[in-house]
Amino acid sequence: MSNSGTFSTSWHEYRDGWTKQAGEVIEEALITIYVNGLEIATIMATPRDQNLLALGFLKNEGLLESLDEVEILYIGENGCCVDLWLNHSVVKPQHLVITSGCGGGVTFGDPSMGIEPLQSDVQIKPQLLRQAFRQLQPPNSLYARSRGVHAAGLLDPATERLLAIAEDVGRHNAMDKLAGACMKQGVKPRERVLLVTGRISSEMMHKAARMGCPIVASRTSPTSLSVEMARAWNITLVGYVRQGSMRVYSCPERVFGASTNNIV
């Protein structure tokens, strides 16, 4: 198992004739997270930034709030195990939910429960959203090298800068790695905009709400439950952010021009 996140391989390619090509595909492996010696979860993920994956997963599942709680974080020699020792005890939740979609993630409990509506006056211009997505997967990214990768980013609409970016073969993992990166860097996700490349399902919306992001935007579609959750939690949910279009499913007043009375 490498730490690059990709695997070198070759293939036969047809383009008006057959050629043999060499390149990279995204790496996928089983990563097991232990807390205080207790196995918490095993996740199919890209074996890179495993520390961020573990921190963000525990944060988004409500088992960890800050780095101050972490006494030891150790990644096993082969990269497939992450051991964390905290300064308090934890009880492994018993209600395990296998989440929707291919490469589904893992969450504990009902993703639709336990979140209070978010109060925020943050606004964003549509053109800034489109620009930010173009920066989410730069030329040196895993996506540029191998494709088949999801990305998540945290955008500060005030400075128009991406504060953190994370990539993984799984869309859930990319969000967890982003949450872990924010913890490591001391970046507060609240009052920021969450960008993701994958479909927004209920557990993805739950992670976004746990991070406190009042605006969540994706290049693709939300699910019915995620739309309901966004409306109940006062989160602006934007889908299908493309070059010349986007769809705002909830709380449109945070996107300039989306809630004006002259929309027909």
HELIX and SHEET records of a PDB file:
HELIX    1   1 GLN A   50  ASN A   60  1                                  11    
HELIX    2   2 LEU A   67  GLU A   69  5                                   3    
HELIX    3   3 PRO A  126  LEU A  136  1                                  11    
HELIX    4   4 LEU A  142  SER A  146  1                                   5    
HELIX    5   5 ARG A  171  GLN A  185  1                                  15    
HELIX    6   6 SER A  202  MET A  211  1                                  10    
HELIX    7   7 SER A  224  ALA A  232  1                                   9    
HELIX    8   8 PRO A  252  ARG A  254  5                                   3    
SHEET    1   A 2 THR A   6  TYR A  14  0                                        
SHEET    2   A 2 TRP A  18  ILE A  26 -1                                        
SHEET    1   B 4 LEU A  38  ALA A  45  0                                        
SHEET    2   B 4 ALA A  29  VAL A  35 -1                                        
SHEET    3   B 4 CYS A  81  LEU A  86  1                                        
SHEET    4   B 4 VAL A  70  ILE A  75 -1                                        
SHEET    1   C 2 LEU A  96  ILE A  98  0                                        
SHEET    2   C 2 VAL A 106  PHE A 108 -1                                        
SHEET    1   D 6 ARG A 161  ASP A 168  0                                        
SHEET    2   D 6 HIS A 150  ASP A 156 -1                                        
SHEET    3   D 6 VAL A 193  VAL A 196 -1                                        
SHEET    4   D 6 ILE A 215  SER A 218  1                                        
SHEET    5   D 6 THR A 236  GLY A 239  1                                        
SHEET    6   D 6 ARG A 247  VAL A 248 -1                                        
END                                                                             
